[in-house]
Amino acid sequence: MISGDLRIVDGLALGTQPMETSQELQEDRDRLARQCSEIAALAGGLAHEIRNPLSTISLNLDLLFEDLSASQDPALQRMKRKLATIQKECEHLDEILEAFLQFTRAEELDRQPCHLTALIRSFLEFYQPEAQQCGIEIRPHLAADLPLLPLDARMIRQVFQNLVRNAQQAMPAGGMIEIQCYRRDDEVIVEFIDTGCGIPAGAVDKMFRLFYSTKQSGNGLGLPTVRRIVEAHGGTIRCESEPGRGTRMTLTFPIPVQPS
């Protein structure tokens, strides 16, 4: 008897539970987007405030190096080595702050109609000399007659730069990066495929998390920034990888609906 009453009460509770309308869901998304923007602005301002005194510290370290450069005193030479360590850490902090500022600015887009294949070709012209120096062969397979996309070219180049850098670091002895760009239904797909060392399954699941890195000198901001830029364009990014068999990064960008 008691359990029957409970089932009736549960049924009534479930039956009368309010459901969010599509408008309410959109309002929740907009509210979350505003909160994220506010947090990003606050974090960016904090990073700038840290960077200013850090620049002053670095400048004074340079001046101290000049003062000590002519001295052969062993004690002063030891001090110079310690200052070099401090200077190196200041440079590392500045790199982290710059990467973090890029992350906070990832949604500040200046979109213009662009041919994605033209952006890829332009980027490859810039990257090709470095690829050759590292023993990396670039194989582009870019479809013709793809539709124009509303893109921030500077931000998309930053995405390409980050992805080829990761691929390059995964191939210290050289290798190949294949870049494919083609249309699939109402999306344009870009794939970066390398022949590097691959990524363990556990790391693939975490690689887009903020501050997560498998590299000893990594800051864990590169791929989260890439994801943030791609998603700000309404797209997606997916990673497929296997140790010893390379990595495939797949980016999708929606094609705008043309007015009828």
PASEBA-1860 file (N, C-alpha, C; in nm, 3 decimals):
! residues 260
1> MISGDLRI> 0.082/-0.121/0.000/0.000/0.000/0.000/0.086/0.125/0.000 ~ 0.191/0.124/0.083/0.279/0.240/0.089/0.352/0.260/-0.044 ~ 0.403/0.150/-0.100/0.477/0.163/-0.226/0.386/0.209/-0.338 ~ 0.257/0.163/-0.335/0.164/0.210/-0.436/0.142/0.359/-0.427 ~ 0.127/0.412/-0.304/0.111/0.556/-0.287/0.233/0.632/-0.339 ~ 0.353/0.575/-0.313/0.475/0.641/-0.357/0.481/0.648/-0.509 ~ 0.437/0.542/-0.575/0.440/0.541/-0.720/0.345/0.647/-0.776 ~ 0.229/0.661/-0.710/0.134/0.762/-0.755/0.193/0.901/-0.738
9> VDGLALGT> 0.254/0.926/-0.621/0.316/1.056/-0.595/0.427/1.082/-0.695 ~ 0.514/0.980/-0.721/0.622/0.997/-0.818/0.565/1.027/-0.955 ~ 0.459/0.957/-0.991/0.400/0.979/-1.122/0.347/1.120/-1.136 ~ 0.281/1.170/-1.031/0.230/1.306/-1.035/0.344/1.406/-1.045 ~ 0.451/1.379/-0.970/0.567/1.470/-0.971/0.628/1.476/-1.110 ~ 0.645/1.358/-1.172/0.704/1.354/-1.305/0.611/1.416/-1.408 ~ 0.482/1.389/-1.392/0.387/1.438/-1.490/0.371/1.589/-1.487 ~ 0.398/1.651/-1.372/0.379/1.796/-1.361/0.510/1.873/-1.365
17> QPMETSQE> 0.624/1.801/-1.389/0.754/1.868/-1.390/0.761/1.965/-1.509 ~ 0.789/2.091/-1.485/0.791/2.188/-1.596/0.907/2.159/-1.691 ~ 0.882/2.176/-1.820/0.984/2.157/-1.924/1.024/2.294/-1.977 ~ 1.153/2.312/-1.997/1.201/2.439/-2.051/1.164/2.450/-2.199 ~ 1.115/2.565/-2.237/1.085/2.589/-2.377/1.214/2.621/-2.452 ~ 1.206/2.620/-2.586/1.324/2.652/-2.667/1.371/2.794/-2.640 ~ 1.275/2.885/-2.612/1.313/3.023/-2.581/1.390/3.030/-2.449 ~ 1.343/2.953/-2.350/1.412/2.952/-2.220/1.552/2.891/-2.234
25> LQEDRDRL> 1.564/2.786/-2.315/1.695/2.726/-2.338/1.790/2.825/-2.403 ~ 1.738/2.901/-2.502/1.821/3.001/-2.568/1.861/3.111/-2.471 ~ 1.770/3.149/-2.383/1.802/3.251/-2.283/1.911/3.200/-2.188 ~ 1.905/3.069/-2.153/2.008/3.011/-2.067/2.144/3.015/-2.138 ~ 2.142/2.982/-2.269/2.268/2.984/-2.345/2.324/3.125/-2.353 ~ 2.236/3.222/-2.378/2.281/3.361/-2.387/2.337/3.409/-2.254 ~ 2.271/3.369/-2.144/2.318/3.409/-2.011/2.455/3.349/-1.984 ~ 2.473/3.221/-2.021/2.602/3.155/-2.001/2.709/3.221/-2.087
33> ARQCSEIA> 2.674/3.258/-2.210/2.770/3.324/-2.298/2.814/3.457/-2.241 ~ 2.718/3.534/-2.184/2.753/3.662/-2.122/2.845/3.642/-2.003 ~ 2.815/3.540/-1.922/2.899/3.513/-1.806/3.040/3.474/-1.848 ~ 3.050/3.392/-1.953/3.182/3.351/-2.002/3.259/3.472/-2.055 ~ 3.188/3.562/-2.125/3.254/3.682/-2.177/3.305/3.770/-2.063 ~ 3.224/3.782/-1.957/3.264/3.863/-1.843/3.387/3.803/-1.773 ~ 3.386/3.671/-1.758/3.500/3.603/-1.695/3.625/3.620/-1.781 ~ 3.609/3.605/-1.914/3.722/3.620/-2.006/3.779/3.761/-1.999
41> ALAGGLAH> 3.689/3.861/-1.994/3.734/4.001/-1.985/3.809/4.025/-1.854 ~ 3.757/3.971/-1.744/3.823/3.986/-1.614/3.959/3.919/-1.614 ~ 3.966/3.797/-1.667/4.092/3.723/-1.672/4.193/3.794/-1.762 ~ 4.144/3.848/-1.875/4.233/3.920/-1.964/4.289/4.045/-1.899 ~ 4.204/4.118/-1.826/4.251/4.236/-1.755/4.354/4.201/-1.649 ~ 4.331/4.091/-1.578/4.426/4.047/-1.476/4.561/4.011/-1.539 ~ 4.554/3.942/-1.655/4.678/3.904/-1.723/4.757/4.028/-1.764 ~ 4.688/4.131/-1.812/4.756/4.257/-1.848/4.821/4.320/-1.726
49> EIRNPLST> 4.749/4.319/-1.612/4.803/4.379/-1.490/4.927/4.305/-1.441 ~ 4.931/4.175/-1.461/5.050/4.097/-1.423/5.164/4.124/-1.519 ~ 5.129/4.141/-1.647/5.232/4.157/-1.749/5.310/4.287/-1.734 ~ 5.244/4.392/-1.689/5.312/4.521/-1.676/5.430/4.516/-1.579 ~ 5.412/4.472/-1.454/5.528/4.464/-1.365/5.629/4.358/-1.410 ~ 5.582/4.255/-1.478/5.674/4.153/-1.530/5.768/4.214/-1.634 ~ 5.715/4.303/-1.717/5.799/4.371/-1.816/5.903/4.458/-1.748 ~ 5.863/4.524/-1.639/5.957/4.607/-1.564/6.068/4.522/-1.502
57> ISLNLDLL> 6.032/4.406/-1.449/6.131/4.315/-1.391/6.230/4.270/-1.498 ~ 6.179/4.233/-1.615/6.266/4.187/-1.724/6.361/4.296/-1.769 ~ 6.310/4.419/-1.777/6.395/4.531/-1.818/6.507/4.554/-1.718 ~ 6.475/4.549/-1.590/6.579/4.570/-1.488/6.680/4.455/-1.487 ~ 6.636/4.335/-1.518/6.730/4.224/-1.530/6.829/4.247/-1.644 ~ 6.779/4.299/-1.755/6.868/4.332/-1.867/6.973/4.435/-1.826 ~ 6.930/4.535/-1.749/7.023/4.638/-1.703/7.127/4.581/-1.608 ~ 7.085/4.488/-1.521/7.180/4.424/-1.429/7.283/4.341/-1.507
65> FEDLSASQ> 7.237/4.274/-1.613/7.329/4.197/-1.696/7.435/4.289/-1.758 ~ 7.392/4.407/-1.802/7.487/4.502/-1.860/7.590/4.545/-1.756 ~ 7.544/4.569/-1.634/7.636/4.612/-1.527/7.737/4.503/-1.493 ~ 7.695/4.376/-1.503/7.782/4.266/-1.464/7.865/4.208/-1.577 ~ 7.835/4.249/-1.699/7.898/4.184/-1.815/8.050/4.202/-1.819 ~ 8.100/4.316/-1.772/8.244/4.343/-1.781/8.321/4.284/-1.663 ~ 8.253/4.242/-1.559/8.322/4.194/-1.439/8.364/4.047/-1.453 ~ 8.482/4.015/-1.403/8.531/3.877/-1.400/8.532/3.821/-1.258
73> DPALQRMK> 8.477/3.895/-1.166/8.472/3.850/-1.027/8.387/3.722/-1.018 ~ 8.443/3.614/-0.957/8.368/3.487/-0.949/8.233/3.502/-0.879 ~ 8.226/3.583/-0.774/8.101/3.601/-0.702/7.997/3.668/-0.792 ~ 8.041/3.767/-0.869/7.949/3.835/-0.959/7.907/3.746/-1.076 ~ 7.997/3.658/-1.118/7.962/3.563/-1.224/7.855/3.465/-1.176 ~ 7.866/3.423/-1.048/7.762/3.336/-0.991/7.628/3.410/-0.985 ~ 7.635/3.538/-0.948/7.513/3.619/-0.944/7.453/3.631/-1.084 ~ 7.539/3.644/-1.184/7.492/3.655/-1.322/7.417/3.529/-1.366
81> RKLATIQK> 7.469/3.413/-1.326/7.402/3.286/-1.361/7.265/3.276/-1.294 ~ 7.258/3.323/-1.168/7.128/3.322/-1.098/7.029/3.417/-1.165 ~ 7.080/3.533/-1.207/6.994/3.628/-1.277/6.945/3.570/-1.410 ~ 7.030/3.492/-1.476/6.990/3.429/-1.602/6.874/3.333/-1.581 ~ 6.877/3.261/-1.468/6.768/3.169/-1.435/6.639/3.247/-1.413 ~ 6.649/3.358/-1.339/6.530/3.441/-1.314/6.477/3.497/-1.445 ~ 6.567/3.543/-1.531/6.525/3.599/-1.659/6.454/3.494/-1.745 ~ 6.505/3.372/-1.743/6.442/3.265/-1.821/6.301/3.237/-1.770
89> ECEHLDEI> 6.282/3.237/-1.640/6.149/3.214/-1.584/6.055/3.330/-1.615 ~ 6.106/3.452/-1.618/6.023/3.567/-1.657/5.976/3.553/-1.801 ~ 6.065/3.506/-1.888/6.028/3.485/-2.028/5.921/3.377/-2.039 ~ 5.936/3.272/-1.957/5.836/3.165/-1.958/5.701/3.217/-1.911 ~ 5.701/3.299/-1.805/5.576/3.358/-1.756/5.512/3.447/-1.862 ~ 5.594/3.522/-1.935/5.542/3.609/-2.039/5.477/3.527/-2.151 ~ 5.537/3.413/-2.185/5.480/3.324/-2.287/5.345/3.270/-2.241 ~ 5.335/3.233/-2.114/5.208/3.184/-2.060/5.101/3.292/-2.065
97> LEAFLQFT> 5.139/3.414/-2.025/5.044/3.525/-2.026/4.997/3.555/-2.168 ~ 5.088/3.551/-2.265/5.049/3.577/-2.404/4.953/3.470/-2.454 ~ 4.982/3.343/-2.422/4.893/3.234/-2.462/4.757/3.249/-2.395 ~ 4.756/3.291/-2.269/4.630/3.307/-2.198/4.549/3.423/-2.255 ~ 4.617/3.532/-2.293/4.549/3.644/-2.355/4.488/3.604/-2.489 ~ 4.560/3.521/-2.564/4.505/3.470/-2.690/4.379/3.388/-2.664 ~ 4.381/3.310/-2.556/4.263/3.230/-2.521/4.145/3.320/-2.488 ~ 4.168/3.426/-2.409/4.057/3.513/-2.369/4.003/3.594/-2.487
105> RAEELDRQ> 4.089/3.617/-2.590/4.045/3.696/-2.706/3.990/3.609/-2.819 ~ 3.982/3.479/-2.797/3.948/3.387/-2.906/3.810/3.410/-2.965 ~ 3.719/3.471/-2.889/3.584/3.494/-2.941/3.564/3.636/-2.995 ~ 3.670/3.715/-2.995/3.661/3.851/-3.049/3.691/3.844/-3.199 ~ 3.592/3.804/-3.276/3.612/3.775/-3.417/3.582/3.896/-3.505 ~ 3.661/3.908/-3.610/3.635/4.005/-3.717/3.611/3.922/-3.844 ~ 3.488/3.880/-3.863/3.457/3.788/-3.973/3.442/3.862/-4.106 ~ 3.503/3.802/-4.208/3.489/3.849/-4.344/3.471/3.727/-4.435
113> PCHLTALI> 3.400/3.741/-4.547/3.386/3.626/-4.638/3.523/3.580/-4.689 ~ 3.554/3.453/-4.670/3.686/3.399/-4.706/3.672/3.265/-4.776 ~ 3.768/3.238/-4.865/3.784/3.105/-4.920/3.881/3.031/-4.828 ~ 3.836/2.925/-4.763/3.920/2.853/-4.669/4.043/2.794/-4.737 ~ 4.026/2.746/-4.860/4.141/2.690/-4.932/4.248/2.797/-4.957 ~ 4.206/2.920/-4.985/4.303/3.028/-5.006/4.379/3.058/-4.877 ~ 4.309/3.052/-4.763/4.376/3.072/-4.635/4.478/2.963/-4.609 ~ 4.441/2.839/-4.642/4.534/2.727/-4.621/4.657/2.744/-4.708
121> RSFLEFYQ> 4.637/2.777/-4.837/4.752/2.794/-4.928/4.843/2.907/-4.881 ~ 4.783/3.017/-4.838/4.863/3.130/-4.789/4.944/3.090/-4.666 ~ 4.880/3.016/-4.575/4.952/2.972/-4.455/5.066/2.877/-4.492 ~ 5.042/2.784/-4.586/5.144/2.686/-4.622/5.265/2.753/-4.689 ~ 5.242/2.859/-4.765/5.355/2.933/-4.823/5.445/2.987/-4.713 ~ 5.383/3.031/-4.606/5.460/3.082/-4.491/5.531/2.970/-4.417 ~ 5.463/2.855/-4.401/5.517/2.747/-4.317/5.613/2.655/-4.393 ~ 5.605/2.649/-4.526/5.682/2.553/-4.604/5.833/2.554/-4.574
129> PEAQQCGI> 5.901/2.670/-4.568/6.046/2.668/-4.539/6.079/2.601/-4.405 ~ 5.999/2.627/-4.303/6.024/2.564/-4.173/5.999/2.414/-4.180 ~ 5.895/2.374/-4.254/5.866/2.231/-4.270/5.983/2.160/-4.338 ~ 6.038/2.220/-4.444/6.152/2.159/-4.513/6.272/2.147/-4.422 ~ 6.296/2.250/-4.341/6.408/2.247/-4.248/6.395/2.135/-4.147 ~ 6.271/2.100/-4.110/6.244/1.995/-4.011/6.223/1.857/-4.076 ~ 6.242/1.849/-4.208/6.224/1.722/-4.276/6.080/1.677/-4.286 ~ 5.987/1.773/-4.294/5.844/1.742/-4.299/5.790/1.769/-4.440
137> EIRPHLAA> 5.727/1.669/-4.497/5.664/1.684/-4.628/5.519/1.727/-4.608 ~ 5.477/1.830/-4.682/5.340/1.879/-4.676/5.265/1.831/-4.799 ~ 5.151/1.767/-4.778/5.068/1.718/-4.888/4.928/1.779/-4.878 ~ 4.902/1.887/-4.949/4.768/1.946/-4.946/4.676/1.882/-5.050 ~ 4.554/1.856/-5.012/4.449/1.807/-5.102/4.328/1.898/-5.079 ~ 4.318/2.003/-5.159/4.220/2.108/-5.135/4.118/2.111/-5.248 ~ 3.993/2.091/-5.213/3.886/2.091/-5.313/3.867/2.231/-5.370 ~ 3.829/2.235/-5.498/3.802/2.363/-5.563/3.655/2.401/-5.547
145> DLPLLPLD> 3.628/2.529/-5.571/3.490/2.579/-5.574/3.416/2.559/-5.442 ~ 3.485/2.571/-5.331/3.416/2.567/-5.202/3.350/2.701/-5.175 ~ 3.240/2.703/-5.102/3.169/2.830/-5.077/3.248/2.921/-4.984 ~ 3.218/3.049/-4.995/3.276/3.146/-4.902/3.223/3.121/-4.761 ~ 3.311/3.141/-4.662/3.273/3.126/-4.522/3.303/3.255/-4.447 ~ 3.219/3.292/-4.350/3.248/3.411/-4.268/3.352/3.377/-4.162 ~ 3.477/3.414/-4.186/3.587/3.373/-4.099/3.671/3.493/-4.058 ~ 3.733/3.480/-3.941/3.837/3.573/-3.899/3.970/3.511/-3.944
153> ARMIRQVF> 4.025/3.562/-4.052/4.142/3.501/-4.114/4.260/3.493/-4.017 ~ 4.279/3.597/-3.936/4.392/3.597/-3.842/4.377/3.486/-3.739 ~ 4.255/3.468/-3.688/4.231/3.364/-3.589/4.245/3.224/-3.651 ~ 4.197/3.207/-3.774/4.207/3.077/-3.839/4.353/3.041/-3.867 ~ 4.433/3.139/-3.905/4.577/3.114/-3.922/4.640/3.071/-3.790 ~ 4.594/3.128/-3.679/4.643/3.087/-3.548/4.609/2.941/-3.521 ~ 4.490/2.898/-3.562/4.452/2.757/-3.549/4.546/2.669/-3.629 ~ 4.570/2.706/-3.756/4.659/2.627/-3.842/4.799/2.620/-3.781
161> QNLVRNAQ> 4.847/2.734/-3.733/4.981/2.742/-3.675/4.994/2.645/-3.557 ~ 4.895/2.644/-3.472/4.900/2.557/-3.354/4.898/2.410/-3.393 ~ 4.814/2.376/-3.489/4.801/2.235/-3.529/4.927/2.183/-3.596 ~ 4.991/2.263/-3.684/5.113/2.214/-3.749/5.230/2.211/-3.650 ~ 5.230/2.303/-3.553/5.335/2.299/-3.450/5.325/2.170/-3.369 ~ 5.202/2.133/-3.331/5.185/2.008/-3.256/5.229/1.888/-3.339 ~ 5.192/1.888/-3.468/5.232/1.779/-3.556/5.384/1.775/-3.570 ~ 5.445/1.890/-3.584/5.590/1.899/-3.599/5.661/1.843/-3.475
169> QAMPAGGM> 5.611/1.878/-3.358/5.672/1.829/-3.235/5.654/1.679/-3.218 ~ 5.550/1.623/-3.281/5.528/1.478/-3.274/5.614/1.403/-3.375 ~ 5.687/1.477/-3.461/5.772/1.414/-3.563/5.913/1.473/-3.557 ~ 5.986/1.453/-3.448/6.120/1.514/-3.435/6.218/1.470/-3.541 ~ 6.197/1.352/-3.599/6.286/1.303/-3.704/6.229/1.327/-3.844 ~ 6.124/1.408/-3.854/6.061/1.435/-3.982/5.943/1.344/-4.006 ~ 5.868/1.373/-4.112/5.751/1.293/-4.143/5.665/1.363/-4.246 ~ 5.535/1.344/-4.237/5.444/1.401/-4.336/5.321/1.459/-4.266
177> IEIQCYRR> 5.276/1.573/-4.317/5.149/1.631/-4.276/5.060/1.641/-4.400 ~ 4.949/1.574/-4.397/4.852/1.582/-4.505/4.738/1.674/-4.463 ~ 4.703/1.766/-4.550/4.596/1.861/-4.520/4.487/1.845/-4.625 ~ 4.369/1.810/-4.580/4.255/1.791/-4.670/4.150/1.898/-4.639 ~ 4.089/1.950/-4.745/3.981/2.047/-4.728/3.874/2.015/-4.833 ~ 3.753/1.991/-4.789/3.647/1.950/-4.880/3.512/1.981/-4.819 ~ 3.408/1.968/-4.902/3.272/1.993/-4.856/3.202/1.861/-4.825 ~ 3.124/1.862/-4.716/3.040/1.747/-4.681/2.905/1.802/-4.635
185> DDEVIVEF> 2.805/1.781/-4.719/2.671/1.832/-4.691/2.677/1.984/-4.671 ~ 2.636/2.032/-4.553/2.632/2.176/-4.529/2.751/2.224/-4.445 ~ 2.863/2.154/-4.457/2.984/2.190/-4.382/3.106/2.184/-4.473 ~ 3.208/2.263/-4.436/3.340/2.250/-4.496/3.431/2.184/-4.392 ~ 3.499/2.079/-4.435/3.583/1.999/-4.346/3.730/2.027/-4.376 ~ 3.809/2.045/-4.271/3.955/2.056/-4.283/4.017/1.949/-4.193 ~ 4.108/1.871/-4.250/4.175/1.766/-4.173/4.326/1.785/-4.179 ~ 4.388/1.777/-4.062/4.534/1.777/-4.050/4.574/1.636/-4.005
193> IDTGCGIP> 4.646/1.565/-4.089/4.683/1.426/-4.061/4.835/1.415/-4.060 ~ 4.893/1.371/-3.949/5.038/1.359/-3.943/5.079/1.213/-3.921 ~ 5.207/1.188/-3.943/5.263/1.053/-3.925/5.349/1.048/-3.799 ~ 5.311/1.125/-3.699/5.390/1.136/-3.578/5.372/1.021/-3.481 ~ 5.413/1.045/-3.357/5.416/0.940/-3.255/5.278/0.906/-3.200 ~ 5.178/0.989/-3.230/5.044/0.961/-3.181/5.024/1.003/-3.037 ~ 4.901/0.989/-2.991/4.863/1.033/-2.856/4.793/0.919/-2.785 ~ 4.830/0.890/-2.660/4.759/0.784/-2.585/4.611/0.817/-2.570
201> AGAVDKMF> 4.528/0.712/-2.563/4.383/0.731/-2.556/4.342/0.819/-2.439 ~ 4.405/0.800/-2.324/4.370/0.880/-2.207/4.398/1.027/-2.225 ~ 4.503/1.059/-2.301/4.538/1.199/-2.324/4.446/1.263/-2.427 ~ 4.398/1.185/-2.526/4.308/1.238/-2.628/4.182/1.293/-2.562 ~ 4.133/1.224/-2.460/4.010/1.266/-2.392/4.029/1.396/-2.314 ~ 4.154/1.432/-2.282/4.180/1.548/-2.197/4.245/1.664/-2.270 ~ 4.286/1.645/-2.394/4.377/1.739/-2.459/4.317/1.878/-2.482 ~ 4.184/1.890/-2.483/4.123/2.021/-2.502/4.089/2.088/-2.370
209> RLFYSTKQ> 4.126/2.025/-2.258/4.103/2.087/-2.128/4.205/2.197/-2.104 ~ 4.159/2.304/-2.040/4.246/2.417/-2.011/4.359/2.375/-1.917 ~ 4.482/2.410/-1.953/4.606/2.387/-1.876/4.650/2.240/-1.873 ~ 4.585/2.154/-1.951/4.632/2.015/-1.959/4.734/2.003/-2.072 ~ 4.850/1.943/-2.044/4.953/1.926/-2.146/5.034/1.800/-2.117 ~ 5.071/1.730/-2.223/5.159/1.614/-2.210/5.305/1.653/-2.233 ~ 5.328/1.780/-2.270/5.464/1.827/-2.298/5.524/1.887/-2.172 ~ 5.651/1.862/-2.152/5.718/1.910/-2.032/5.718/2.062/-2.026
217> SGNGLGLP> 5.732/2.127/-2.143/5.736/2.273/-2.146/5.604/2.334/-2.193 ~ 5.499/2.251/-2.206/5.371/2.301/-2.255/5.295/2.378/-2.149 ~ 5.212/2.473/-2.194/5.132/2.551/-2.098/4.986/2.507/-2.095 ~ 4.947/2.414/-2.182/4.811/2.363/-2.181/4.707/2.463/-2.229 ~ 4.749/2.559/-2.313/4.656/2.661/-2.362/4.637/2.657/-2.513 ~ 4.727/2.589/-2.584/4.723/2.588/-2.730/4.596/2.526/-2.786 ~ 4.569/2.401/-2.754/4.452/2.333/-2.809/4.321/2.387/-2.751 ~ 4.313/2.423/-2.622/4.190/2.489/-2.577/4.160/2.618/-2.653
225> TVRRIVEA> 4.266/2.693/-2.690/4.245/2.815/-2.768/4.196/2.780/-2.908 ~ 4.256/2.676/-2.968/4.211/2.629/-3.100/4.063/2.592/-3.095 ~ 4.025/2.516/-2.995/3.885/2.475/-2.983/3.794/2.596/-2.964 ~ 3.836/2.690/-2.884/3.755/2.809/-2.857/3.735/2.891/-2.985 ~ 3.840/2.904/-3.066/3.831/2.978/-3.191/3.736/2.908/-3.288 ~ 3.754/2.777/-3.303/3.670/2.700/-3.396/3.524/2.707/-3.353 ~ 3.497/2.688/-3.225/3.360/2.691/-3.177/3.300/2.832/-3.186 ~ 3.383/2.935/-3.172/3.333/3.071/-3.190/3.287/3.095/-3.333
233> HGGTIRCE> 3.342/3.019/-3.428/3.298/3.024/-3.567/3.179/2.932/-3.593 ~ 3.126/2.869/-3.488/3.014/2.777/-3.503/3.056/2.638/-3.546 ~ 3.186/2.609/-3.541/3.237/2.480/-3.586/3.268/2.384/-3.475 ~ 3.332/2.274/-3.512/3.372/2.172/-3.414/3.514/2.125/-3.447 ~ 3.578/2.063/-3.350/3.709/2.002/-3.370/3.711/1.867/-3.301 ~ 3.768/1.769/-3.369/3.774/1.633/-3.315/3.913/1.576/-3.340 ~ 3.962/1.499/-3.245/4.095/1.437/-3.255/4.081/1.286/-3.258 ~ 4.150/1.224/-3.353/4.163/1.078/-3.357/4.312/1.047/-3.362
241> SEPGRGTR> 4.357/0.960/-3.273/4.500/0.932/-3.267/4.525/0.793/-3.208 ~ 4.640/0.740/-3.244/4.682/0.610/-3.192/4.833/0.611/-3.179 ~ 4.887/0.573/-3.065/5.033/0.574/-3.048/5.103/0.497/-3.159 ~ 5.203/0.561/-3.218/5.281/0.499/-3.325/5.219/0.508/-3.463 ~ 5.097/0.563/-3.474/5.030/0.567/-3.604/4.980/0.706/-3.643 ~ 5.020/0.807/-3.569/4.988/0.943/-3.607/4.856/0.995/-3.551 ~ 4.822/1.116/-3.595/4.706/1.187/-3.541/4.629/1.255/-3.655 ~ 4.499/1.255/-3.642/4.411/1.326/-3.735/4.327/1.426/-3.657
249> MTLTFPIP> 4.339/1.555/-3.692/4.258/1.661/-3.633/4.157/1.704/-3.739 ~ 4.029/1.694/-3.706/3.922/1.725/-3.801/3.845/1.847/-3.754 ~ 3.843/1.951/-3.838/3.771/2.074/-3.810/3.651/2.083/-3.905 ~ 3.538/2.125/-3.854/3.420/2.148/-3.938/3.376/2.293/-3.922 ~ 3.336/2.352/-4.035/3.285/2.489/-4.035/3.151/2.490/-4.108 ~ 3.045/2.542/-4.048/2.914/2.541/-4.114/2.910/2.638/-4.233 ~ 2.841/2.597/-4.336/2.819/2.682/-4.453/2.695/2.767/-4.428 ~ 2.704/2.897/-4.439/2.587/2.983/-4.413/2.472/2.949/-4.508
257> VQPS> 2.353/2.957/-4.456/2.234/2.933/-4.538/2.210/3.054/-4.627 ~ 2.202/3.029/-4.756/2.180/3.139/-4.850/2.032/3.177/-4.853 ~ 2.002/3.306/-4.850/1.861/3.348/-4.855/1.799/3.307/-4.988 ~ 1.676/3.258/-4.980/1.606/3.212/-5.100/1.543/3.328/-5.176
END
